[in-house]
Amino acid sequence: MLDQWLDITLDGTPPVRSGVLAAYGYTLHAPGVVEIIPAKQAANARACVFSAAVHGNETAPVELIGELLCAIEAGVLRPGAPLLVMLGNIPALRAGVRYIDTNLNRLFHRGLATPGDEPDRARALMAQVDAFYARHAALPPLHYDLHTAIRQSRYPRFALAPFSNAPVCLAHWRRLAAAGMQAALCQHRHSWTFSHYSRHYHAAEAFTLELGQVAPFGHNDLDALAPMLALLKTLAGGGTPAEACTERMAFFRVVQEIRRESDDFHLCFADDTPNFTAFAPGTRIAHDGQGGDTRVSGEPLHVVFPNAQVEIGARAALLAARTMAPGAPGK
């Protein structure tokens, strides 16, 4: 069943709700939400949430999750940790678009009262995460929200750490370095993304992981993601992940958000500017008819997630400064 789960979800075919096999049991809690429970839990198990398709046009993470589930179904991978696998925006995934009405990845907070299909989906996903972590409260919580970026990047694979008053454990960075992540970006404020939800409300080891650039199904470079797949398999198996030196990765901290405040808004650089492109102090980055100009000040800043076409009131770009890798000499 697991190797057909994606097709079942997209087709809307009523699935078998649960099953028990020699190595694991599974339950389909809701459309696009399946829980896998190992027959024997490993000593180092975590309560693992792996999510994909929060944006429906980001297909590489869905293919990666598919490979993970196929390995479990084939008996190549024996689960050793409870695992909740989630597909975020199913209508957008069917349509091959980022979202239908509004960006799902800005809606994950418990005070959400907005009506609509995507807010309803956010509430349903939050409830599933809450219930999963409650069922496995004795285990450390973990959430990897898998994405691909709209545009090219100087670091195609990078991790975004949600804002928290507690620092990210050094071992977590070392695992991501071993999994082929090339850069890390630490948020400076609450952002209400899906990974932020798990970090903020459940103190989970939680990251948004950008795994290359948006592409249609069948056109993703999964070979480049083999180290990440190995990490997902290790965590699903309840094993101890490999680690590598954090100096393999470039580290950045967000210092400013650019928000679109009016219809009269544009970014002052080319549309094909890659993520992490640096701009010198004094450079005009954006113009908004209501908010005025945004210029770089103080130190060179790198632009990440620039998108002038966002909804009014939404984030149009992040500006980040380079920082030292955690655990590096002198840190």
GUZA-514156 format. One record per residue (C-alpha): residue number from 1; residue in one letter; z negated, y, x negated. Coordinates in steps of 0.05 Angstrom, whole numbers, plus 5000, padded with zeros to 4 digits. Layout:
N
REC seq type   c3   c2   c1
REC NUM    a    Z    Y    X
...
***
This chain:
331
REC seq type   c3   c2   c1
REC   1    m 5000 5000 5000
REC   2    l 4982 5050 4945
REC   3    d 5052 5049 4914
REC   4    q 5080 5068 4983
REC   5    w 5027 5120 4998
REC   6    l 5071 5181 4983
REC   7    d 5128 5156 5027
REC   8    i 5078 5139 5083
REC   9    t 5049 5209 5078
REC  10    l 5116 5245 5080
REC  11    d 5144 5201 5135
REC  12    g 5083 5210 5178
REC  13    t 5081 5134 5191
REC  14    p 5013 5113 5217
REC  15    p 4983 5076 5158
REC  16    v 4933 5020 5153
REC  17    r 4867 5058 5150
REC  18    s 4831 5015 5098
REC  19    g 4834 4951 5058
REC  20    v 4794 4910 5008
REC  21    l 4824 4875 4947
REC  22    a 4792 4838 4889
REC  23    a 4786 4899 4844
REC  24    y 4778 4956 4894
REC  25    g 4776 4979 4966
REC  26    y 4814 5038 4995
REC  27    t 4808 5083 5056
REC  28    l 4858 5134 5082
REC  29    h 4811 5187 5108
REC  30    a 4866 5235 5133
REC  31    p 4940 5250 5121
REC  32    g 4950 5256 5046
REC  33    v 4878 5236 5030
REC  34    v 4861 5167 5002
REC  35    e 4796 5143 4970
REC  36    i 4793 5085 4922
REC  37    i 4727 5050 4910
REC  38    p 4720 5002 4852
REC  39    a 4692 4933 4864
REC  40    k 4651 4943 4800
REC  41    q 4632 5013 4778
REC  42    a 4635 5028 4704
REC  43    a 4574 5056 4668
REC  44    n 4609 5121 4650
REC  45    a 4641 5132 4719
REC  46    r 4650 5201 4748
REC  47    a 4666 5219 4820
REC  48    c 4739 5238 4809
REC  49    v 4782 5282 4853
REC  50    f 4855 5287 4834
REC  51    s 4896 5335 4876
REC  52    a 4970 5354 4876
REC  53    a 5021 5390 4920
REC  54    v 4974 5447 4938
REC  55    h 5041 5482 4927
REC  56    g 5096 5440 4959
REC  57    n 5151 5453 4908
REC  58    e 5110 5428 4849
REC  59    t 5133 5356 4842
REC  60    a 5114 5332 4772
REC  61    p 5040 5325 4791
REC  62    v 5060 5284 4853
REC  63    e 5102 5237 4809
REC  64    l 5044 5232 4760
REC  65    i 4996 5213 4815
REC  66    g 5048 5163 4840
REC  67    e 5049 5129 4772
REC  68    l 4973 5126 4771
REC  69    l 4971 5093 4840
REC  70    c 5027 5045 4822
REC  71    a 4987 5022 4761
REC  72    i 4927 5009 4805
REC  73    e 4970 4972 4858
REC  74    a 5003 4929 4804
REC  75    g 4936 4909 4774
REC  76    v 4953 4943 4708
REC  77    l 4895 4991 4718
REC  78    r 4828 4966 4745
REC  79    p 4790 5022 4779
REC  80    g 4720 5034 4751
REC  81    a 4704 5100 4785
REC  82    p 4708 5126 4856
REC  83    l 4773 5165 4863
REC  84    l 4795 5214 4917
REC  85    v 4870 5229 4914
REC  86    m 4895 5288 4955
REC  87    l 4963 5318 4972
REC  88    g 4951 5391 4992
REC  89    n 5006 5423 5032
REC  90    i 5045 5365 5064
REC  91    p 5093 5407 5106
REC  92    a 5111 5449 5045
REC  93    l 5120 5385 5004
REC  94    r 5168 5358 5057
REC  95    a 5207 5424 5057
REC  96    g 5206 5431 4981
REC  97    v 5176 5501 4985
REC  98    r 5114 5534 4954
REC  99    y 5081 5545 5022
REC 100    i 5099 5554 5095
REC 101    d 5061 5615 5119
REC 102    t 5010 5632 5064
REC 103    n 4988 5609 4995
REC 104    l 4941 5551 5006
REC 105    n 4911 5559 4936
REC 106    r 4876 5624 4955
REC 107    l 4839 5596 5016
REC 108    f 4785 5550 4988
REC 109    h 4720 5585 5006
REC 110    r 4668 5565 5058
REC 111    g 4671 5631 5095
REC 112    l 4745 5622 5112
REC 113    a 4756 5642 5185
REC 114    t 4831 5656 5185
REC 115    p 4871 5617 5237
REC 116    g 4934 5580 5220
REC 117    d 4961 5514 5194
REC 118    e 4947 5527 5120
REC 119    p 4876 5554 5132
REC 120    d 4864 5492 5175
REC 121    r 4888 5448 5118
REC 122    a 4843 5485 5069
REC 123    r 4783 5472 5114
REC 124    a 4801 5399 5121
REC 125    l 4809 5390 5046
REC 126    m 4743 5425 5032
REC 127    a 4708 5379 5082
REC 128    q 4738 5317 5048
REC 129    v 4715 5340 4979
REC 130    d 4645 5355 5006
REC 131    a 4639 5287 5038
REC 132    f 4666 5250 4976
REC 133    y 4617 5283 4929
REC 134    a 4560 5270 4979
REC 135    r 4579 5196 4981
REC 136    h 4576 5192 4905
REC 137    a 4521 5242 4892
REC 138    a 4492 5201 4834
REC 139    l 4556 5210 4793
REC 140    p 4580 5272 4755
REC 141    p 4634 5307 4797
REC 142    l 4703 5320 4769
REC 143    h 4765 5353 4799
REC 144    y 4833 5361 4767
REC 145    d 4881 5402 4810
REC 146    l 4950 5388 4783
REC 147    h 5005 5441 4786
REC 148    t 5069 5464 4753
REC 149    a 5085 5538 4741
REC 150    i 5141 5578 4774
REC 151    r 5169 5604 4708
REC 152    q 5176 5582 4636
REC 153    s 5116 5589 4590
REC 154    r 5103 5597 4516
REC 155    y 5052 5541 4528
REC 156    p 5084 5496 4581
REC 157    r 5020 5456 4592
REC 158    f 4957 5496 4601
REC 159    a 4889 5491 4635
REC 160    l 4858 5545 4678
REC 161    a 4781 5542 4679
REC 162    p 4753 5572 4743
REC 163    f 4701 5627 4738
REC 164    s 4629 5603 4730
REC 165    n 4566 5629 4700
REC 166    a 4558 5564 4662
REC 167    p 4605 5553 4603
REC 168    v 4654 5495 4601
REC 169    c 4626 5437 4562
REC 170    l 4660 5430 4494
REC 171    a 4674 5356 4507
REC 172    h 4716 5376 4568
REC 173    w 4761 5420 4525
REC 174    r 4767 5364 4473
REC 175    r 4791 5316 4527
REC 176    l 4844 5365 4550
REC 177    a 4866 5376 4479
REC 178    a 4876 5301 4471
REC 179    a 4914 5300 4537
REC 180    g 4968 5346 4509
REC 181    m 4945 5412 4538
REC 182    q 4970 5468 4494
REC 183    a 4930 5528 4519
REC 184    a 4870 5546 4561
REC 185    l 4857 5606 4606
REC 186    c 4786 5624 4628
REC 187    q 4780 5662 4693
REC 188    h 4736 5724 4696
REC 189    r 4721 5726 4771
REC 190    h 4720 5684 4834
REC 191    s 4791 5665 4854
REC 192    w 4781 5614 4911
REC 193    t 4830 5563 4885
REC 194    f 4819 5489 4899
REC 195    s 4790 5475 4830
REC 196    h 4746 5536 4836
REC 197    y 4718 5508 4901
REC 198    s 4694 5445 4866
REC 199    r 4667 5483 4807
REC 200    h 4632 5537 4848
REC 201    y 4602 5495 4904
REC 202    h 4592 5428 4869
REC 203    a 4585 5446 4795
REC 204    a 4642 5398 4781
REC 205    e 4681 5392 4716
REC 206    a 4741 5426 4748
REC 207    f 4807 5454 4723
REC 208    t 4874 5476 4749
REC 209    l 4923 5440 4703
REC 210    e 4993 5469 4695
REC 211    l 5039 5413 4674
REC 212    g 5105 5447 4658
REC 213    q 5154 5484 4703
REC 214    v 5173 5473 4775
REC 215    a 5230 5423 4784
REC 216    p 5257 5378 4840
REC 217    f 5235 5305 4846
REC 218    g 5268 5263 4793
REC 219    h 5279 5322 4745
REC 220    n 5211 5325 4712
REC 221    d 5197 5307 4640
REC 222    l 5143 5255 4651
REC 223    d 5146 5233 4578
REC 224    a 5114 5299 4559
REC 225    l 5058 5284 4609
REC 226    a 5043 5214 4582
REC 227    p 4978 5238 4548
REC 228    m 4955 5270 4614
REC 229    l 4971 5206 4652
REC 230    a 4930 5168 4600
REC 231    l 4871 5214 4614
REC 232    l 4877 5204 4689
REC 233    k 4879 5129 4680
REC 234    t 4819 5130 4634
REC 235    l 4778 5170 4685
REC 236    a 4801 5126 4743
REC 237    g 4780 5066 4702
REC 238    g 4712 5095 4688
REC 239    g 4724 5097 4614
REC 240    t 4708 5147 4560
REC 241    p 4766 5195 4549
REC 242    a 4796 5207 4480
REC 243    e 4780 5274 4448
REC 244    a 4816 5319 4399
REC 245    c 4802 5383 4361
REC 246    t 4803 5445 4406
REC 247    e 4842 5483 4353
REC 248    r 4903 5447 4378
REC 249    m 4900 5494 4438
REC 250    a 4908 5569 4444
REC 251    f 4851 5601 4483
REC 252    f 4854 5662 4527
REC 253    r 4805 5699 4573
REC 254    v 4829 5737 4634
REC 255    v 4810 5811 4631
REC 256    q 4848 5839 4690
REC 257    e 4884 5821 4754
REC 258    i 4944 5859 4779
REC 259    r 4947 5860 4855
REC 260    r 5004 5880 4900
REC 261    e 4978 5935 4947
REC 262    s 5041 5960 4980
REC 263    d 5115 5946 4994
REC 264    d 5131 5993 4937
REC 265    f 5112 5945 4882
REC 266    h 5147 5918 4821
REC 267    l 5132 5888 4753
REC 268    c 5159 5928 4694
REC 269    f 5189 5870 4655
REC 270    a 5245 5820 4664
REC 271    d 5239 5767 4718
REC 272    d 5249 5712 4667
REC 273    t 5191 5735 4622
REC 274    p 5152 5671 4603
REC 275    n 5078 5661 4616
REC 276    f 5034 5684 4558
REC 277    t 5084 5737 4534
REC 278    a 5044 5791 4497
REC 279    f 5049 5866 4511
REC 280    a 5024 5920 4465
REC 281    p 4973 5973 4484
REC 282    g 5005 6029 4524
REC 283    t 5058 5985 4556
REC 284    r 5069 5996 4630
REC 285    i 5063 5928 4663
REC 286    a 5068 5943 4738
REC 287    h 5078 5999 4788
REC 288    d 5050 6001 4858
REC 289    g 5063 6058 4908
REC 290    q 4991 6056 4929
REC 291    g 4954 6032 4867
REC 292    g 4996 6069 4815
REC 293    d 5015 6044 4746
REC 294    t 4981 5988 4707
REC 295    r 4983 5996 4632
REC 296    v 4957 5954 4574
REC 297    s 4898 5986 4541
REC 298    g 4852 5970 4483
REC 299    e 4885 5907 4455
REC 300    p 4949 5867 4464
REC 301    l 4948 5828 4530
REC 302    h 4987 5767 4552
REC 303    v 5016 5762 4623
REC 304    v 5005 5698 4662
REC 305    f 5030 5679 4732
REC 306    p 5072 5742 4743
REC 307    n 5102 5742 4813
REC 308    a 5123 5807 4845
REC 309    q 5140 5772 4911
REC 310    v 5069 5755 4931
REC 311    e 5040 5777 4998
REC 312    i 5010 5847 5001
REC 313    g 4938 5843 4977
REC 314    a 4951 5781 4935
REC 315    r 4949 5773 4859
REC 316    a 5015 5789 4826
REC 317    a 4995 5773 4754
REC 318    l 4938 5760 4706
REC 319    l 4928 5797 4640
REC 320    a 4892 5757 4586
REC 321    a 4867 5768 4516
REC 322    r 4869 5717 4460
REC 323    t 4802 5688 4440
REC 324    m 4774 5637 4392
REC 325    a 4775 5563 4409
REC 326    p 4707 5535 4429
REC 327    g 4679 5494 4373
REC 328    a 4724 5526 4320
REC 329    p 4692 5544 4253
REC 330    g 4653 5609 4261
REC 331    k 4647 5601 4336
***
